[in-house]
Amino acid sequence: MHVAAVDPGREKCGLAIVAEDGRVLVQKVVATAHLAEEIFAIAKAFAPALVVLGNGTTSAEAETAIRAALPELPVEVVDEYRTTDDARRAYWKSNPPTGWRRFLPTGMQVPPVPVDDFVAVILARRYLDARGR
């Protein structure tokens, strides 16, 4: 079973496909305006069992777009509490600072790119963990 996950936002959304064992198959940031076509394309390629949607900014609009693009898939809205903090930690773990920045605590640094894709992965893994993956 695969899970699609979306971290909705005004300008951009995090999008991920995560396997039942927690492996990340797709992880990217997409423009909110293109969310429907992006999720349709990856759903066609990976056939997720459902879509996990964060309950944050613009989640209602994102849910409408997802349901229009994938009417056959259930959408599960989940709590996004502290996912941005977790995503920043995950970013720095995957992309350790280099040069003089490696001497600064990563908790004091802001990632140089959006971390919405990491949030989507965290949402999917939380959902899977809650279901006893």
PyMOL commands that set and color helices and strands:
alter all, ss='L'
color gray80, all
select helices_A, chain A and resi 32-46+59-69+83-94+99-103+106-108+116-130
alter helices_A, ss='H'
color red, helices_A
select strands_A, chain A and resi 2-7+12-19+24-31+50-54+75-78
alter strands_A, ss='S'
color yellow, strands_A
deselect
rebuild
show_as cartoon
